[in-house]
């Protein structure tokens, strides 16, 4: 009798997966790359470079300004305009953060273009970049709402700093222009009341508190709110409160205009 054939062992049932071993998961996605950061009016950071519109009626000059700005990673020139009317149209189309504005141009000059651009919402910051430094040109530009005023022969570093300062909502007046504003204010004399009536500003006497004058003097030096607070040992929110009160008294709505109006009225002495 032959030995019995070996039989295969019955297949054992599949053992369940161990509850202690988690199922495989895909690796987390890498975060998207972040662009340069620019500060907002209240110091909040916004992603991406500062978007610029360059306005000048001379092609060679305009090209040179664009080349200078294009060398900075945190600045992006999104458009060029050859006169004030085109600047208004491109601002509406492209939505720049800062407009670098020449003053004397055909079709529409820089002052009127600035006024119309800032009447829109949302409005960019306007920095005047020109060859003209007469008192009348400076005052007209500031009264139109320009947050900065520089001459074209300013050092490259000063122009770049002014653009960044304007994008963050801070005034960008060169020391030479501040001196001209002081001189214009001291020579204004009795013309202030007539100018007030023409602009619809306050017609009576204006009084600033000592702290409001200190804050405006620091603004005239180009300091941001946080730095002003550090120098005066007050909070940044308190700095903003003093500025808003000064705006109301002076009948203005920008930092640069507040400094100009205070100088014009003899309420601020930067000399």
C-alpha positions as CSV (number, residue, x, y, z in Angstrom):
1,X,0.0,0.0,0.0
2,X,1.5,3.2,-1.1
3,X,1.9,6.1,1.3
4,X,-0.8,8.8,1.2
5,X,-0.2,11.8,-1.0
6,X,0.6,14.9,1.0
7,X,-2.2,17.4,1.0
8,X,-1.8,21.2,0.9
9,X,-2.4,23.0,4.1
10,X,-5.6,25.1,4.0
11,X,-4.9,28.8,3.3
12,X,-5.1,30.8,6.3
13,X,-7.5,33.8,6.2
14,X,-5.8,37.2,5.5
15,X,-5.0,38.9,8.7
16,X,-6.6,42.3,9.2
17,X,-4.4,45.4,8.9
18,X,-2.9,46.5,12.2
19,X,-4.9,49.4,13.7
20,X,-1.6,50.9,14.9
21,X,-0.2,51.5,11.4
22,X,-1.7,54.5,9.6
23,X,-2.4,54.4,5.9
24,X,0.1,56.0,3.7
25,X,-0.5,59.7,2.9
26,X,0.9,62.0,0.3
27,X,3.6,64.5,1.4
28,X,2.3,68.0,2.1
29,X,2.4,70.4,-0.8
30,X,5.1,72.9,-0.8
31,X,3.9,76.5,0.0
32,X,3.7,78.8,-3.0
33,X,6.6,81.1,-3.5
34,X,6.2,84.6,-2.0
35,X,7.0,87.8,-3.6
36,X,8.6,90.9,-2.0
37,X,6.5,92.5,0.7
38,X,5.4,96.2,0.7
39,X,3.9,98.0,3.6
40,X,0.4,99.4,3.4
41,X,-0.9,102.6,4.9
42,X,-1.2,101.1,8.4
43,X,1.9,99.0,8.2
44,X,0.2,95.9,6.9
45,X,2.2,93.8,4.5
46,X,0.9,93.2,1.0
47,X,2.4,90.4,-1.2
48,X,4.0,91.3,-4.5
49,X,6.2,94.1,-5.8
50,X,5.1,97.8,-5.8
51,X,3.4,98.4,-9.1
52,X,4.5,101.6,-10.8
53,X,3.2,103.9,-13.6
54,X,5.9,106.3,-15.0
55,X,4.6,109.5,-16.5
56,X,6.9,111.8,-18.5
57,X,6.6,113.4,-21.9
58,X,10.2,112.9,-22.9
59,X,10.8,109.3,-24.2
60,X,14.5,109.2,-23.4
61,X,13.9,110.5,-19.8
62,X,11.0,108.1,-19.3
63,X,13.1,105.2,-20.5
64,X,15.9,106.1,-18.2
65,X,13.5,106.2,-15.2
66,X,12.1,102.8,-16.1
67,X,15.6,101.3,-16.4
68,X,16.5,102.7,-13.0
69,X,13.4,101.3,-11.4
70,X,13.6,97.9,-13.1
71,X,16.8,97.1,-11.3
72,X,14.9,96.6,-8.0
73,X,13.2,93.2,-7.4
74,X,10.5,94.8,-5.2
75,X,9.4,97.3,-7.9
76,X,7.5,96.6,-11.1
77,X,6.9,99.1,-13.8
78,X,3.4,98.2,-15.2
79,X,3.0,101.1,-17.6
80,X,4.3,104.3,-19.1
81,X,2.4,107.5,-20.1
82,X,3.5,110.5,-22.1
83,X,1.0,113.0,-20.8
84,X,-1.5,113.6,-18.0
85,X,-4.5,112.4,-19.8
86,X,-2.9,109.1,-20.7
87,X,-1.8,108.8,-17.1
88,X,-5.4,109.0,-16.0
89,X,-6.5,106.3,-18.5
90,X,-3.6,103.9,-17.7
91,X,-4.1,104.4,-13.9
92,X,-7.7,103.2,-14.3
93,X,-6.7,100.3,-16.6
94,X,-3.6,99.1,-14.8
95,X,-4.2,99.9,-11.1
96,X,-0.7,100.9,-10.1
97,X,0.3,101.4,-6.4
98,X,2.4,104.5,-7.1
99,X,2.4,106.9,-10.0
100,X,5.7,108.8,-10.7
101,X,4.4,112.0,-12.2
102,X,6.1,114.7,-14.3
103,X,4.6,118.2,-14.0
104,X,4.8,120.1,-17.3
105,X,3.4,118.0,-20.1
106,X,1.2,118.5,-23.2
107,X,-2.5,117.7,-23.3
108,X,-2.9,117.7,-19.5
109,X,-0.3,118.8,-16.9
110,X,0.9,116.7,-13.9
111,X,-1.0,118.8,-11.3
112,X,-4.4,118.4,-12.8
113,X,-3.7,114.7,-13.7
114,X,-2.8,114.2,-10.0
115,X,-6.0,115.8,-8.8
116,X,-8.1,113.7,-11.1
117,X,-6.3,110.4,-10.4
118,X,-6.7,110.9,-6.7
119,X,-10.4,111.6,-7.0
120,X,-10.9,108.0,-8.1
121,X,-11.3,105.1,-5.7
122,X,-9.1,103.3,-4.9
123,X,-6.5,105.8,-5.7
124,X,-2.7,105.2,-6.0
125,X,0.0,107.3,-4.3
126,X,1.4,110.0,-6.5
127,X,5.0,111.1,-6.3
128,X,6.1,114.1,-8.5
129,X,9.4,113.6,-10.2
130,X,10.3,116.8,-12.1
131,X,13.0,119.3,-12.9
132,X,11.0,122.2,-11.5
133,X,11.5,123.3,-7.9
134,X,9.7,126.7,-7.9
135,X,7.5,127.4,-4.8
136,X,4.4,127.6,-7.0
137,X,5.0,124.2,-8.6
138,X,5.7,122.5,-5.3
139,X,2.6,124.0,-3.5
140,X,0.3,123.2,-6.4
141,X,1.4,119.6,-6.5
142,X,1.1,119.1,-2.8
143,X,-2.3,120.7,-2.7
144,X,-3.4,118.4,-5.5
145,X,-2.6,115.5,-3.2
146,X,0.9,114.4,-4.2
147,X,2.5,112.5,-1.3
148,X,6.0,113.1,-2.5
149,X,8.0,115.6,-4.6
150,X,11.5,115.0,-5.9
151,X,13.8,116.5,-8.5
152,X,15.1,114.4,-11.3
153,X,18.7,115.0,-10.4
154,X,18.1,113.3,-7.0
155,X,20.3,110.3,-6.3
156,X,18.9,107.0,-7.4
157,X,18.8,105.8,-3.8
158,X,16.6,108.7,-2.8
159,X,14.1,108.1,-5.7
160,X,13.8,104.4,-4.8
161,X,13.4,105.2,-1.2
162,X,10.7,107.8,-2.0
163,X,8.8,105.2,-4.1
164,X,8.9,102.7,-1.3
165,X,7.9,105.3,1.3
166,X,5.0,106.5,-0.8
167,X,3.8,102.9,-1.3
168,X,3.7,102.5,2.5
169,X,1.6,105.7,2.8
170,X,4.4,107.9,4.1
171,X,5.4,111.3,2.8
172,X,8.4,111.5,0.4
173,X,9.7,115.0,0.4
174,X,13.4,115.6,-0.3
175,X,15.2,117.9,2.2
176,X,15.6,120.5,-0.6
177,X,11.9,120.5,-1.2
178,X,11.1,120.7,2.5
179,X,13.3,123.8,2.7
180,X,11.4,125.3,-0.2
181,X,8.1,124.6,1.5
182,X,9.3,126.3,4.6
183,X,10.3,129.3,2.6
184,X,7.0,129.4,0.8
185,X,5.1,129.2,4.0
186,X,7.0,132.0,5.6
187,X,6.4,134.2,2.6
188,X,2.7,133.4,2.4
189,X,1.7,136.0,5.0
190,X,-1.8,137.3,4.6
191,X,-2.5,135.3,1.5
192,X,-3.4,132.3,3.5
193,X,-7.0,133.4,4.2
194,X,-7.7,134.0,0.6
195,X,-6.2,130.7,-0.4
196,X,-8.4,129.0,2.2
197,X,-11.5,130.5,0.8
198,X,-10.6,129.4,-2.7
199,X,-9.9,125.8,-1.6
200,X,-12.8,125.5,0.8
201,X,-10.5,125.0,3.8
202,X,-10.9,126.5,7.3
203,X,-11.2,130.3,7.2
204,X,-10.7,131.0,10.9
205,X,-7.7,130.7,13.1
206,X,-6.3,127.2,13.5
207,X,-4.5,126.0,16.6
208,X,-2.5,122.8,16.8
209,X,-1.6,121.2,20.2
210,X,2.1,120.8,21.0
211,X,1.9,117.1,20.4
212,X,0.2,117.6,17.0
213,X,3.0,119.9,16.0
214,X,5.6,117.4,17.2
215,X,4.0,114.7,15.1
216,X,3.8,116.8,12.0
217,X,7.4,117.9,12.4
218,X,8.4,114.2,12.4
219,X,6.2,113.6,9.4
220,X,8.0,116.4,7.6
221,X,11.3,114.4,8.2
222,X,9.7,111.4,6.4
223,X,9.3,109.2,9.5
224,X,6.7,106.5,9.5
225,X,4.1,106.3,12.3
226,X,5.9,103.5,14.2
227,X,9.2,105.5,14.3
228,X,7.4,108.7,15.3
229,X,5.8,106.8,18.2
230,X,9.2,105.5,19.3
231,X,10.7,109.0,19.3
232,X,7.8,110.6,21.2
233,X,7.2,107.6,23.5
234,X,3.6,107.1,22.4
235,X,1.9,104.3,20.6
236,X,1.5,104.1,16.9
237,X,-2.3,104.3,17.3
238,X,-1.9,107.6,19.3
239,X,0.3,109.0,16.5
240,X,-2.6,108.3,14.0
241,X,-5.0,109.9,16.4
242,X,-2.9,113.1,16.5
243,X,-2.6,113.1,12.7
244,X,-6.4,112.7,12.2
245,X,-7.0,115.6,14.6
246,X,-4.5,117.8,12.7
247,X,-6.1,116.8,9.4
248,X,-9.5,117.9,10.7
249,X,-8.2,121.2,11.9
250,X,-6.3,122.0,8.8
251,X,-8.9,120.8,6.3
252,X,-6.7,118.3,4.6
253,X,-6.6,114.5,4.2
254,X,-2.9,113.6,3.6
255,X,0.2,113.8,5.6
256,X,2.1,115.9,3.1
257,X,-0.8,118.4,2.8
258,X,-1.0,118.6,6.5
259,X,2.7,119.6,6.8
260,X,2.3,122.1,3.9
261,X,-0.8,123.7,5.4
262,X,0.8,123.9,8.9
263,X,3.9,125.5,7.4
264,X,1.8,127.9,5.4
265,X,-0.1,129.0,8.5
266,X,3.1,129.4,10.6
267,X,2.1,126.6,12.9
268,X,5.2,124.5,12.2
269,X,8.8,125.6,12.3
270,X,11.2,123.2,10.7
271,X,14.1,125.6,10.7
